[in-house]
Amino acid sequence: MSDLSEQEKERMRQTKDYEATEPILRAFLTAITEFRPKISVTFPPEYIYAPRYGTFKRNCIVLKERWEETKRVSKLFRDLKTKRELERLPARMKSLIKMLAYLGLVESLGVVLIDMVLILLIANDREVHTRRPITKHVTKVEELRRVDLYYKLEFLKKENLRIFGTFIDRGLRNDIAHLKFTIKDDGAIEKKDSRRKHIDIDSKISEFWNGVDTLRCVFEDIGFLQWFEADRK
């Protein structure tokens, strides 16, 4: 990911996705990370963190490694459009690489961003469950690997965090993963079904990065990114 300029951040702050997402995530982060007075008769009062703060911190330490690796990988994906080598390839090959790049972006950066938010919600007593092999209440970040993308996106939508649905196209992700598309000699991409539908992969990739940048701006403004990236033991 590239650093956003102040002008770009200001543009993000004016979007509906930012305005809808920022107050929700700010409230969740404040609730779990603020130092609050303990309910007692002692004076001066003792200050403590929220009950799930310790688990939240440990989960973030585990997830931070994935976040750092994802940042490195996503930069390679983002640089694809500027690579001269890509422009020299035949149109069909360029389209195929872009389709696979979209799948890679969703499965790496997209999923990590989702998991970061889910860990924050779990710390605020929201219940996420695995489905296989048995239904289990998720408490650790490793367990989120057993939760499918559809469940995660639906869960976030119910929490009014609809931003993920605006930049992660789960249907397209599935079509790419299961090779349900064809590419013509001129590079045009169509979905495989009885009513062939054109896929504008350039538009989808742009939507993805716009959503990522908006969410990253939210993370920075509420202090989550700084808190998440801090060295903790």
Backbone bond lengths (Angstrom), bond angles and torsions (degrees), N, CA, C in turn:
res aa  C-N    CA-C-N  psi(-1)  N-CA   C-N-CA  omega(-1)  CA-C   N-CA-C  phi
1 M - - - 1.455 - - 1.511 110.63 -
2 S 1.313 115.83 144.09 1.452 119.46 178.85 1.522 109.94 -95.11
3 D 1.338 115.63 156.40 1.453 120.11 177.28 1.517 109.20 -71.38
4 L 1.316 115.56 140.08 1.450 120.57 179.32 1.521 109.66 -89.49
5 S 1.323 116.22 139.12 1.460 120.27 175.15 1.527 108.66 -75.78
6 E 1.311 116.43 163.18 1.462 120.28 177.81 1.514 111.06 -61.40
7 Q 1.322 116.90 -34.59 1.459 120.57 178.07 1.525 110.76 -65.62
8 E 1.336 116.45 -41.80 1.467 120.44 178.22 1.521 110.85 -65.89
9 K 1.331 117.29 -40.76 1.463 120.43 178.46 1.525 111.21 -62.40
10 E 1.320 115.36 -40.97 1.462 119.16 -179.90 1.523 110.56 -64.80
11 R 1.328 116.27 -36.67 1.465 119.57 176.95 1.528 110.33 -64.41
12 M 1.341 116.83 -41.13 1.462 120.86 178.02 1.529 111.16 -61.55
13 R 1.309 116.53 -39.83 1.475 121.32 -177.03 1.529 112.54 -64.93
14 Q 1.316 117.06 -18.60 1.463 120.96 -179.75 1.529 112.87 -89.58
15 T 1.325 117.26 -4.93 1.462 120.12 -176.37 1.525 111.20 -83.49
16 K 1.333 114.88 155.78 1.463 120.66 178.48 1.526 111.39 -64.87
17 D 1.338 116.62 -36.08 1.465 119.92 179.60 1.526 110.81 -62.07
18 Y 1.319 116.75 -43.56 1.462 120.26 178.28 1.521 110.71 -63.75
19 E 1.320 116.69 -48.55 1.466 121.41 -176.70 1.528 112.22 -62.28
20 A 1.335 116.63 -32.29 1.464 120.03 179.64 1.524 112.17 -80.73
21 T 1.332 117.03 -29.32 1.461 121.50 -172.99 1.520 113.48 -91.18
22 E 1.317 117.90 -40.18 1.466 122.42 -172.53 1.533 113.81 -55.62
23 P 1.348 119.72 -51.10 1.465 118.42 -177.55 1.526 114.17 -65.51
24 I 1.337 116.89 -31.32 1.469 120.16 179.92 1.521 110.17 -67.70
25 L 1.339 116.47 -50.45 1.459 119.71 -178.07 1.527 111.70 -69.88
26 R 1.316 117.62 -33.19 1.462 119.95 177.34 1.531 110.64 -62.43
27 A 1.321 116.19 -42.73 1.473 120.25 179.88 1.523 110.92 -64.24
28 F 1.329 117.46 -42.54 1.465 120.77 179.74 1.526 111.27 -64.95
29 L 1.338 117.01 -43.06 1.462 120.00 -178.66 1.521 110.96 -67.31
30 T 1.312 117.11 -42.72 1.467 120.78 179.45 1.521 111.15 -61.13
31 A 1.328 115.57 -41.22 1.462 119.92 -177.04 1.522 112.44 -63.34
32 I 1.331 117.64 -31.76 1.467 119.75 -175.27 1.515 112.97 -97.55
33 T 1.330 119.74 -22.24 1.465 120.28 -173.97 1.526 114.02 -110.05
34 E 1.317 118.17 -10.17 1.463 118.34 -179.19 1.533 111.09 -74.46
35 F 1.312 116.13 147.53 1.462 123.87 178.36 1.520 106.73 -90.70
36 R 1.331 117.90 115.21 1.463 121.02 -171.97 1.524 111.33 -118.53
37 P 1.341 116.79 155.29 1.467 119.30 178.40 1.527 111.69 -69.36
38 K 1.318 115.62 136.94 1.456 121.32 177.77 1.524 109.35 -74.97
39 I 1.330 115.38 139.15 1.464 119.71 179.40 1.532 108.52 -74.40
40 S 1.319 115.74 106.42 1.462 120.53 -178.82 1.525 108.19 -164.57
41 V 1.319 114.82 175.34 1.471 119.82 -178.59 1.527 110.98 -98.11
42 T 1.326 117.26 4.04 1.463 120.41 -177.69 1.531 110.99 -72.39
43 F 1.302 114.04 150.71 1.471 119.26 175.44 1.529 108.57 -139.47
44 P 1.304 118.78 130.18 1.472 125.32 -2.16 1.525 111.69 -68.83
45 P 1.312 118.28 158.65 1.472 120.42 -175.79 1.516 113.02 -66.77
46 E 1.331 115.29 149.83 1.465 120.75 173.33 1.526 109.06 -83.80
47 Y 1.328 115.17 147.31 1.467 119.29 179.12 1.522 109.78 -113.67
48 I 1.328 115.61 136.23 1.462 121.95 -176.97 1.527 110.07 -137.78
49 Y 1.350 115.39 163.92 1.460 120.77 172.74 1.528 109.46 -88.71
50 A 1.312 115.76 169.21 1.461 121.30 175.81 1.531 109.71 -60.40
51 P 1.335 118.51 153.58 1.473 121.73 -176.20 1.522 114.95 -53.63
52 R 1.323 118.08 -35.85 1.471 120.84 -175.97 1.525 112.72 -94.23
53 Y 1.310 117.39 9.51 1.462 120.58 -176.67 1.536 111.44 -59.09
54 G 1.335 117.74 -44.70 1.460 121.40 -178.19 1.519 112.34 -59.69
55 T 1.339 116.62 -45.12 1.464 120.99 178.75 1.523 110.44 -65.67
56 F 1.320 115.73 -40.76 1.465 120.21 178.52 1.527 110.64 -60.42
57 K 1.318 117.18 -45.21 1.457 121.08 -179.49 1.529 111.05 -62.51
58 R 1.339 116.97 -43.86 1.470 120.16 179.78 1.531 110.91 -63.86
59 N 1.321 116.54 -40.96 1.465 119.73 178.36 1.524 111.50 -62.90
60 C 1.314 116.41 -39.36 1.462 120.22 179.79 1.523 111.46 -67.65
61 I 1.321 117.31 -34.71 1.464 120.77 177.31 1.532 109.70 -62.71
62 V 1.339 116.27 -42.62 1.463 121.01 178.78 1.528 110.34 -66.77
63 L 1.330 116.17 -44.28 1.456 120.80 -175.96 1.526 112.41 -72.25
64 K 1.314 116.64 -23.54 1.464 120.09 -178.00 1.528 111.33 -60.09
65 E 1.330 117.83 -37.49 1.464 120.94 179.73 1.523 110.32 -62.03
66 R 1.331 116.86 -42.74 1.457 120.87 177.00 1.523 110.86 -64.33
67 W 1.324 116.51 -39.37 1.458 121.71 -179.87 1.531 110.86 -62.22
68 E 1.331 116.88 -45.59 1.458 120.47 -178.69 1.530 111.07 -65.39
69 E 1.317 117.45 -41.94 1.461 121.32 178.40 1.531 110.36 -65.55
70 T 1.319 116.22 -40.74 1.462 120.69 -179.62 1.520 111.27 -63.64
71 K 1.319 117.51 -37.58 1.464 120.65 177.96 1.524 110.70 -61.22
72 R 1.332 116.35 -39.96 1.469 119.62 179.67 1.531 111.00 -67.49
73 V 1.330 115.85 -44.08 1.462 120.04 -178.47 1.527 110.67 -67.75
74 S 1.324 117.59 -41.96 1.459 120.97 -176.85 1.523 111.68 -64.38
75 K 1.322 117.12 -29.89 1.462 119.88 177.43 1.527 110.31 -63.76
76 L 1.331 116.51 -37.35 1.466 120.00 177.37 1.525 110.65 -63.47
77 F 1.353 116.02 -42.17 1.459 120.18 178.55 1.525 110.75 -64.58
78 R 1.323 116.31 -42.36 1.458 120.00 -176.56 1.521 111.53 -67.81
79 D 1.309 116.25 -30.58 1.460 120.50 179.97 1.529 113.52 -77.61
80 L 1.352 116.57 -7.33 1.460 119.83 -177.15 1.521 112.18 -56.22
81 K 1.330 116.11 -42.56 1.460 119.25 -174.54 1.531 112.78 -69.11
82 T 1.317 116.99 -14.04 1.459 119.92 -179.90 1.532 112.38 -102.07
83 K 1.323 116.51 -1.69 1.463 120.17 -178.33 1.536 110.90 -79.06
84 R 1.291 116.45 122.46 1.459 120.57 179.90 1.532 111.09 -66.33
85 E 1.349 115.68 -30.79 1.465 119.67 -179.89 1.528 110.88 -60.56
86 L 1.340 116.15 -36.21 1.463 120.33 -179.37 1.527 110.62 -66.12
87 E 1.319 117.14 -39.46 1.455 121.20 -178.49 1.526 112.46 -66.18
88 R 1.325 116.85 -23.81 1.470 120.00 -179.70 1.530 112.80 -79.35
89 L 1.329 116.30 -14.50 1.465 119.85 -176.33 1.527 111.27 -75.08
90 P 1.347 116.84 156.76 1.467 120.10 174.58 1.528 110.52 -59.20
91 A 1.318 116.77 153.75 1.467 122.08 -176.18 1.526 112.12 -56.67
92 R 1.331 116.79 -41.25 1.470 119.47 -178.97 1.519 110.86 -63.34
93 M 1.324 116.74 -40.93 1.457 120.39 -178.87 1.535 110.73 -67.82
94 K 1.323 116.77 -40.23 1.468 119.86 178.36 1.527 110.75 -60.79
95 S 1.320 116.30 -42.46 1.465 119.93 -179.82 1.528 111.08 -65.25
96 L 1.325 115.97 -40.82 1.465 119.76 179.14 1.532 110.50 -62.64
97 I 1.322 116.80 -44.23 1.465 120.19 179.69 1.528 110.79 -62.00
98 K 1.320 116.90 -39.66 1.465 120.35 179.17 1.539 111.34 -65.82
99 M 1.332 116.24 -39.10 1.469 119.62 178.20 1.533 110.19 -63.31
100 L 1.319 116.13 -46.05 1.458 119.78 179.59 1.531 111.23 -67.15
101 A 1.327 116.06 -32.69 1.469 119.74 176.82 1.522 110.40 -64.51
102 Y 1.332 116.84 -41.00 1.470 119.86 178.90 1.528 110.52 -62.07
103 L 1.321 116.20 -44.73 1.461 120.11 177.39 1.523 110.65 -58.97
104 G 1.329 116.05 -44.91 1.465 120.09 179.35 1.514 112.53 -62.97
105 L 1.319 117.37 -38.65 1.462 120.96 179.78 1.524 111.11 -65.13
106 V 1.320 116.36 -44.65 1.462 120.04 179.46 1.522 110.79 -62.88
107 E 1.343 115.75 -46.08 1.464 120.23 -175.35 1.526 113.33 -73.07
108 S 1.310 117.56 -20.67 1.466 119.72 179.55 1.520 110.58 -103.30
109 L 1.314 116.64 -80.07 1.455 121.30 -176.22 1.522 112.51 -63.46
110 G 1.329 116.90 -44.89 1.459 119.86 -179.18 1.516 112.86 -59.23
111 V 1.322 116.64 -47.81 1.465 121.05 -178.10 1.527 111.31 -67.84
112 V 1.322 118.11 -38.48 1.462 119.89 178.96 1.524 111.03 -64.57
113 L 1.326 117.54 -41.95 1.467 120.18 177.30 1.530 111.19 -62.70
114 I 1.324 115.84 -40.77 1.465 120.14 176.52 1.522 110.33 -60.89
115 D 1.327 116.51 -46.95 1.469 120.51 -177.59 1.529 111.69 -65.15
116 M 1.332 117.49 -34.97 1.462 120.34 176.84 1.527 110.72 -59.97
117 V 1.325 115.54 -43.88 1.462 119.60 179.86 1.527 111.03 -71.06
118 L 1.330 117.27 -39.30 1.466 120.20 179.44 1.528 111.41 -62.44
119 I 1.328 117.47 -40.16 1.466 120.83 177.96 1.532 109.94 -62.25
120 L 1.323 116.47 -37.26 1.465 120.97 177.14 1.528 110.61 -66.03
121 L 1.321 116.45 -41.18 1.468 120.22 179.19 1.527 111.52 -68.49
122 I 1.334 116.21 -41.17 1.468 120.04 179.06 1.521 110.29 -60.68
123 A 1.329 116.54 -38.52 1.472 120.55 177.82 1.517 111.74 -64.30
124 N 1.335 115.82 -21.33 1.465 121.24 177.77 1.530 111.70 -100.87
125 D 1.336 114.98 29.93 1.469 122.34 173.11 1.530 115.13 68.92
126 R 1.329 117.23 19.99 1.464 118.70 172.56 1.527 107.27 -84.92
127 E 1.328 117.68 135.02 1.456 121.65 -173.89 1.524 112.19 -96.66
128 V 1.320 115.42 114.56 1.458 122.91 174.03 1.521 107.27 -106.18
129 H 1.334 117.20 139.17 1.468 120.02 -176.04 1.529 111.73 -127.44
130 T 1.325 115.00 143.82 1.459 120.35 168.36 1.519 107.57 -80.48
131 R 1.316 116.52 160.84 1.471 120.21 -179.83 1.521 112.67 -115.52
132 R 1.330 115.74 -25.91 1.461 119.52 -177.35 1.516 109.80 -131.88
133 P 1.323 118.47 142.28 1.478 126.75 -0.79 1.529 113.06 -76.10
134 I 1.339 116.98 -19.88 1.459 121.03 176.03 1.522 107.89 -136.30
135 T 1.327 115.04 158.97 1.456 119.24 176.96 1.522 109.26 -71.33
136 K 1.317 116.01 126.90 1.454 120.83 -176.04 1.517 109.85 -142.27
137 H 1.315 115.82 138.13 1.456 121.03 176.90 1.524 109.53 -73.20
138 V 1.325 117.07 125.66 1.459 122.04 -176.94 1.523 110.41 -80.16
139 T 1.332 115.79 128.16 1.462 120.97 174.66 1.526 111.87 -125.29
140 K 1.347 117.23 -18.89 1.459 121.41 -177.07 1.527 110.50 -118.99
141 V 1.325 115.07 148.79 1.457 119.69 -177.26 1.519 111.74 -62.43
142 E 1.337 118.35 -32.64 1.466 120.60 179.42 1.528 111.72 -60.97
143 E 1.320 116.47 -31.22 1.468 120.67 -177.92 1.520 112.08 -70.72
144 L 1.318 117.88 -20.32 1.461 120.54 179.25 1.520 111.90 -66.31
145 R 1.323 117.81 -19.99 1.470 120.90 177.50 1.521 110.91 -64.25
146 R 1.334 117.47 -22.78 1.463 121.19 -179.51 1.526 112.45 -92.77
147 V 1.328 116.44 6.44 1.466 120.94 178.09 1.526 107.80 -105.08
148 D 1.349 117.31 125.43 1.466 118.67 -174.46 1.527 111.87 -76.29
149 L 1.325 114.76 162.55 1.459 121.82 -174.33 1.522 111.71 -62.17
150 Y 1.328 117.19 -39.92 1.467 120.17 -179.65 1.525 110.72 -58.55
151 Y 1.335 116.74 -46.81 1.470 120.80 180.00 1.526 109.99 -60.84
152 K 1.319 116.63 -44.71 1.464 119.93 -177.76 1.524 111.68 -61.24
153 L 1.330 116.50 -46.27 1.456 120.18 -178.61 1.529 111.41 -65.56
154 E 1.323 117.28 -40.22 1.465 120.83 178.08 1.525 110.94 -66.00
155 F 1.314 116.44 -39.29 1.461 121.22 178.82 1.530 110.16 -61.97
156 L 1.325 116.76 -46.09 1.460 120.85 -179.60 1.529 111.40 -66.19
157 K 1.340 116.49 -35.84 1.458 119.63 178.34 1.526 110.91 -63.71
158 K 1.332 116.83 -38.48 1.467 120.25 178.31 1.521 112.06 -67.27
159 E 1.329 116.40 -22.96 1.469 120.83 176.53 1.534 111.16 -90.74
160 N 1.347 115.30 12.75 1.474 122.93 179.61 1.527 112.94 66.16
161 L 1.328 116.78 20.28 1.461 121.63 174.59 1.529 107.69 -98.50
162 R 1.317 114.47 71.60 1.464 121.22 -173.87 1.515 113.30 -82.19
163 I 1.313 117.52 -5.43 1.462 121.17 -177.32 1.522 111.81 -57.57
164 F 1.333 117.32 -35.17 1.461 119.78 -178.12 1.524 111.63 -64.15
165 G 1.330 116.15 -35.94 1.457 119.80 178.75 1.513 113.57 -70.21
166 T 1.332 117.29 -15.94 1.461 120.35 179.67 1.523 113.01 -83.75
167 F 1.342 116.77 -21.37 1.468 117.29 -178.88 1.519 114.40 -124.34
168 I 1.324 117.78 -5.12 1.467 120.56 173.98 1.523 108.05 -113.82
169 D 1.322 116.52 111.04 1.458 122.63 179.00 1.531 107.50 -92.90
170 R 1.329 115.82 97.40 1.461 119.93 -176.19 1.530 111.43 -64.25
171 G 1.347 116.40 -36.07 1.458 119.83 179.19 1.523 111.71 -63.17
172 L 1.326 116.11 -43.29 1.461 120.20 178.23 1.514 110.19 -66.20
173 R 1.320 116.45 -40.84 1.470 120.23 178.10 1.527 109.98 -56.90
174 N 1.331 117.18 -43.78 1.458 121.42 -179.38 1.530 111.62 -68.03
175 D 1.334 115.99 -40.56 1.464 119.68 179.20 1.526 110.99 -61.31
176 I 1.325 116.58 -40.62 1.469 119.60 179.54 1.525 110.28 -68.66
177 A 1.337 116.05 -45.04 1.462 120.52 -177.69 1.522 111.70 -61.21
178 H 1.342 117.04 -32.73 1.462 121.18 -177.59 1.529 112.19 -104.90
179 L 1.347 116.07 13.57 1.463 122.72 176.57 1.527 113.02 54.59
180 K 1.313 115.51 40.91 1.462 120.33 179.47 1.530 110.63 -92.86
181 F 1.318 115.33 54.02 1.454 120.27 178.47 1.523 109.11 -154.80
182 T 1.303 115.57 159.00 1.461 122.07 175.63 1.527 108.50 -127.16
183 I 1.320 116.00 152.17 1.464 121.42 179.38 1.527 108.47 -124.13
184 K 1.329 116.03 125.91 1.470 121.06 179.42 1.528 110.15 -81.38
185 D 1.322 114.50 169.73 1.465 119.62 -178.80 1.526 112.51 -59.72
186 D 1.357 116.24 -30.78 1.459 119.42 -179.25 1.530 112.84 -84.44
187 G 1.354 116.58 2.92 1.457 121.25 178.41 1.507 114.59 94.11
188 A 1.326 118.36 -6.22 1.464 121.20 179.00 1.531 109.92 -64.48
189 I 1.329 116.23 137.30 1.466 121.62 -176.45 1.521 109.16 -112.58
190 E 1.313 116.55 132.98 1.456 121.40 179.06 1.519 110.23 -130.19
191 K 1.304 115.10 143.40 1.460 120.74 175.81 1.520 109.61 -74.92
192 K 1.331 116.55 141.81 1.455 121.21 -179.84 1.525 110.38 -82.75
193 D 1.309 117.17 103.60 1.461 121.62 170.19 1.519 107.98 -164.52
194 S 1.317 116.55 -176.34 1.459 119.89 -175.66 1.529 111.51 -67.65
195 R 1.320 116.53 -28.54 1.462 120.81 177.02 1.528 107.66 -114.90
196 R 1.303 115.93 89.20 1.460 120.56 -173.63 1.532 110.87 -57.37
197 K 1.325 114.82 130.58 1.462 121.08 -176.57 1.525 109.28 -119.91
198 H 1.323 115.14 128.23 1.459 120.07 179.71 1.521 110.88 -68.80
199 I 1.316 116.45 138.61 1.470 122.70 177.55 1.522 108.47 -111.99
200 D 1.331 115.89 116.96 1.463 121.68 177.13 1.526 107.90 -91.40
201 I 1.312 116.38 86.79 1.463 120.50 -173.19 1.526 111.63 -68.01
202 D 1.324 117.68 -32.36 1.463 119.69 177.64 1.528 110.71 -61.98
203 S 1.330 116.16 -41.68 1.468 120.80 178.23 1.518 110.83 -64.99
204 K 1.335 116.56 -40.75 1.469 120.48 -179.19 1.524 111.47 -65.56
205 I 1.316 116.43 -39.57 1.467 119.90 178.72 1.528 110.14 -67.36
206 S 1.328 116.80 -40.06 1.467 120.35 177.52 1.526 110.87 -63.33
207 E 1.337 117.10 -41.75 1.466 121.11 177.17 1.526 110.61 -60.70
208 F 1.319 115.30 -40.66 1.465 119.56 -179.74 1.522 110.59 -60.48
209 W 1.343 116.34 -51.41 1.457 119.08 -177.34 1.528 112.07 -65.78
210 N 1.323 117.33 -34.07 1.460 119.88 177.78 1.525 110.83 -64.32
211 G 1.337 116.02 -41.98 1.459 120.09 177.78 1.518 112.32 -66.06
212 V 1.331 116.33 -41.51 1.466 121.08 177.99 1.523 110.46 -61.33
213 D 1.328 116.60 -45.56 1.463 120.17 -178.74 1.529 111.61 -64.96
214 T 1.332 116.32 -38.18 1.468 119.98 177.85 1.522 110.49 -64.39
215 L 1.313 116.38 -45.98 1.461 120.59 -179.70 1.518 111.03 -65.55
216 R 1.316 116.64 -39.70 1.458 120.18 178.12 1.530 110.47 -63.33
217 C 1.313 117.10 -37.87 1.467 121.19 177.49 1.530 110.12 -63.69
218 V 1.336 116.45 -40.96 1.470 120.26 175.27 1.518 110.25 -60.26
219 F 1.336 116.20 -48.44 1.469 120.98 179.99 1.533 111.29 -55.62
220 E 1.325 116.35 -43.95 1.463 120.00 -178.97 1.529 111.38 -67.35
221 D 1.339 116.56 -43.23 1.463 120.26 -174.97 1.526 113.07 -67.78
222 I 1.319 117.48 -32.01 1.473 119.36 179.94 1.532 111.60 -90.52
223 G 1.344 116.85 -5.75 1.452 120.50 178.46 1.515 114.74 89.37
224 F 1.343 117.25 5.24 1.460 119.92 -177.61 1.526 111.58 -70.26
225 L 1.320 117.14 -41.40 1.455 119.66 -177.99 1.526 111.13 -65.50
226 Q 1.322 116.39 -42.57 1.462 120.25 178.50 1.532 110.36 -64.64
227 W 1.311 116.33 -42.81 1.459 121.30 179.95 1.522 109.96 -65.53
228 F 1.331 116.18 -42.28 1.463 121.62 -177.10 1.520 111.69 -66.91
229 E 1.334 116.94 -39.13 1.453 120.73 -175.53 1.529 113.09 -84.24
230 A 1.332 117.80 -7.09 1.464 120.70 -179.43 1.517 110.57 -65.78
231 D 1.331 116.28 150.78 1.466 121.11 176.64 1.517 108.68 -74.88
232 R 1.322 115.69 120.80 1.472 120.67 -178.65 1.525 109.37 -131.27
233 K 1.323 115.07 147.82 1.469 120.76 179.01 1.510 109.59 -128.85
